Amino acid sequence: RKEVEQDPGPFNVPEGATVAFNCTYSNSASQSFFWYRQDCRKEPKLLMSVYSSGNEDGRFTAQLNRASQYISLLIRDSKLSDSATYLCAVANNTNAGKSTFGDGTTLTVKP
Amino acid sequence: DAGVIQSPRHEVTEMGQEVTLRCKPISGHNSLFWYRQTMMRGLELLIYFNNNVPIDDSGMPEDRFSAKMPNASFSTLKIQPSEPRDSAVYFCASTGQGTGSPLHFGNGTRLTVT
């Protein structure tokens, strides 16, 4: 079993749709959680960190469930520009440190 | 504000040749990571350094791979001899100290070994 697992993709949604991704992790000592966005042939870039109480950044909401060991990302009112691969990352120290990444979920938003 | 700088952007080489990838982390960041990304295996951590010292190289696939960080502003990842299965995108990333510091990735080096 992989240390970090994500929903298999791809997700194909129309503009304006709400889409949610889940990511589970196996190391209960994990302390830091992140969502990264990766565009085709580009490097991963931080989308948002995930805090214990959940956090929101515009149309994006991240949640953490420590008991069930999963994190989620909700995208509301999706835009064409949201099309990308979304990677979750988990680290077991309070710095990003040794982050382990999921394989990513590909999102395509269609007009 | 310069980000993580990697070179070369693309490298095409023949099997058996030595390959050296270079990385300059963000100034002030004290941790540096080398990742490899392939379709089959996703993003894998190869090795990381903290304050120029290698901390964990358990992800380095085999002895053909080596990495150095002679100072806080430069690191290299070397593959000698290279093999076709080493073809991948190699990313360098850095992070500073502080709770929940995220990784900042360079543009990557796309390596093709023929």
Interface residues (C-beta under 8 A of the other chain):
Chain A: S32 F34 Y36 K42 E43 P44 K45 L46 S49 L87 A89 T94 N95 A96 G97 K98 S99 T100 F101 G102 D103 G104
Chain B: S31 F33 Y35 G42 L43 L45 Y48 I55 D56 F91 T95 Q97 G98 T99 G100 S101 P102 L103 H104 F105 G106 N107 G108
